[in-house]
Amino acid sequence: MQDSARIRVVATPLRVTKMAKPYDPKDFYFHKAKAQGFRARSAFKIEEIIAKFKLVKPGNAVLDLGAAPGGFLQVIGEAVGEKGIAVGVDIEPIRNLGKKQIKTDIVDLLAPDALTRIRALHAKPFHLVTSDMAPKTVGIKITDEARSLELCRSALTIAEQTLRIGGAFVCKVFVGGDFPVFRKELRGRFDKVDIARPHATRERSYEVYVVARGFVGPKVD
């Protein structure tokens, strides 16, 4: 985990400024992922986050939501080891990753049987739930932010029903005007909530990851 010590942790939502560099879909981390056999550059993001916050131990159980094409799962599968389990679900199929501790299925998180299908893969509570889900952007910032938060709340709903007490939740989110509300929701369910922006994040992106630890249980109305 070469870049783990360099992860940036911020206390407040980031301000997104215009960058001078043009957008390059095949930048340094794209080529680095290809060279190291990762399916997506996102593998470096979860690698940094796991190392910085010490989220995974060998033998742990981890659930990855929106897991296709499998970048997160490649890292998580290594972290939990053969005695652990990494479950990945997505509405798109995930090509086999060749490790017995990694289980995947096609699951629509909004479908009524979503939890049943996840528990069929692993019935016990998870130590960590991750989500790298992102909406199909339309280029209208307020709309993209709102759709991102919808996905985060869907992920949080699943996490609340599958996490063990004391567990952790990592979720990608587009920072916007309603982000503080979501962060407050997380603080009502976890002991500690941090915001991280891994170095593999594209410079022009306004995404961050919320890292919530110490799950206390679902919010009671």
Residue pairs with C-beta under 8 A, 6 or more apart in sequence:
1 47
1 48
1 50
1 51
3 44
3 47
3 48
3 198
3 199
3 200
4 47
4 48
4 50
4 51
4 52
5 51
5 52
6 48
6 199
7 48
7 49
7 51
7 52
7 196
7 197
7 198
7 199
8 196
8 197
8 198
8 199
9 52
9 194
9 195
9 196
10 195
10 196
10 197
10 208
11 195
12 195
13 175
13 179
13 180
13 195
13 208
14 175
14 195
14 197
14 206
14 208
16 175
16 206
19 203
19 204
21 203
21 204
23 202
23 204
27 202
29 41
29 44
29 200
30 41
32 41
32 44
33 39
33 40
33 41
33 43
33 44
33 71
36 43
37 74
38 44
38 71
38 74
38 75
39 69
39 70
39 71
39 74
40 69
40 70
40 71
41 71
41 200
42 71
42 72
42 132
42 200
43 71
43 72
43 74
43 75
44 198
44 199
44 200
45 132
45 198
45 200
45 201
45 209
46 71
46 72
46 75
46 76
46 130
46 132
46 170
47 75
48 196
48 198
48 199
48 200
49 55
49 170
49 196
49 198
49 209
49 211
50 56
50 75
50 76
50 79
52 196
53 168
53 194
53 196
53 211
53 213
55 127
55 128
55 168
55 170
55 211
55 213
56 62
56 76
56 79
56 80
56 127
56 128
57 79
57 80
57 127
58 79
58 80
58 81
58 83
58 84
59 80
59 81
59 83
59 84
60 79
60 80
60 84
60 127
60 128
61 80
61 84
61 85
61 86
61 87
61 122
61 124
61 125
61 126
61 127
62 76
62 79
62 80
62 84
62 85
62 86
62 87
62 126
62 127
62 128
62 129
62 130
63 87
63 88
63 89
63 118
63 122
63 126
63 128
63 129
63 130
63 158
63 159
63 162
64 72
64 73
64 76
64 86
64 87
64 88
64 89
64 129
64 130
64 131
64 132
65 89
65 90
65 109
65 129
65 130
65 131
65 133
65 155
65 158
66 89
66 90
66 109
66 131
66 132
66 133
66 134
66 151
66 155
67 73
67 88
67 89
67 90
67 94
67 104
67 132
68 88
68 90
68 92
68 93
68 94
69 92
69 94
69 95
70 88
70 94
70 95
70 97
70 104
71 132
72 88
72 130
72 132
73 86
73 88
73 94
73 97
73 102
73 104
74 97
76 86
76 102
76 130
77 86
77 97
77 99
77 101
77 102
80 86
80 101
81 101
82 99
82 100
82 101
83 101
84 101
85 101
85 102
85 103
85 122
86 99
86 101
86 102
86 103
87 102
87 103
87 104
87 118
87 121
87 122
87 126
88 94
88 102
88 103
88 104
89 104
89 105
89 106
89 107
89 109
89 114
89 117
89 118
89 121
90 104
90 106
90 107
91 106
91 107
91 108
91 109
92 106
93 106
94 104
96 104
97 104
103 121
103 122
104 121
105 117
105 118
105 120
105 121
107 114
107 117
107 118
108 114
109 154
109 155
109 158
110 154
114 158
115 158
115 161
115 162
118 158
118 162
119 162
124 164
125 162
125 163
125 164
125 167
126 162
126 163
126 164
126 167
127 164
127 167
127 168
128 163
128 167
128 168
128 169
128 170
129 155
129 158
129 159
129 162
129 163
129 167
129 168
129 169
129 170
130 169
130 170
130 171
131 151
131 152
131 155
131 170
131 171
131 172
132 172
133 151
133 152
133 154
133 155
133 171
133 172
134 148
134 151
134 172
134 174
134 207
135 144
135 147
135 148
135 150
135 151
136 147
137 144
138 144
141 176
141 206
142 176
142 177
144 174
145 174
145 175
145 176
145 177
145 178
145 179
146 176
146 178
148 172
148 173
148 174
148 176
148 207
149 173
149 174
149 176
149 178
149 179
149 182
152 171
152 172
152 173
152 182
152 210
153 182
153 185
155 169
155 171
156 169
156 171
156 185
156 186
156 189
159 167
159 169
159 215
160 189
160 217
160 218
160 219
161 218
163 169
163 215
164 215
165 215
165 216
165 217
166 214
166 215
167 215
168 190
168 211
168 212
168 213
168 214
168 215
169 186
169 190
169 210
169 211
169 212
169 215
170 209
170 210
170 211
170 212
171 209
171 210
171 212
172 207
172 208
172 209
173 179
173 182
173 207
173 208
173 209
173 210
174 206
174 207
175 206
175 207
175 208
176 206
182 210
183 193
183 195
183 210
185 219
186 193
186 210
186 212
187 193
188 219
189 212
189 215
189 216
189 217
189 218
189 219
190 212
190 213
190 214
190 215
190 216
191 213
191 214
191 216
192 212
192 213
192 214
193 210
193 211
193 212
193 213
194 210
194 211
194 212
194 213
195 208
195 209
195 210
195 211
196 208
196 209
196 210
196 211
197 207
197 208
197 209
198 209
201 207
201 208
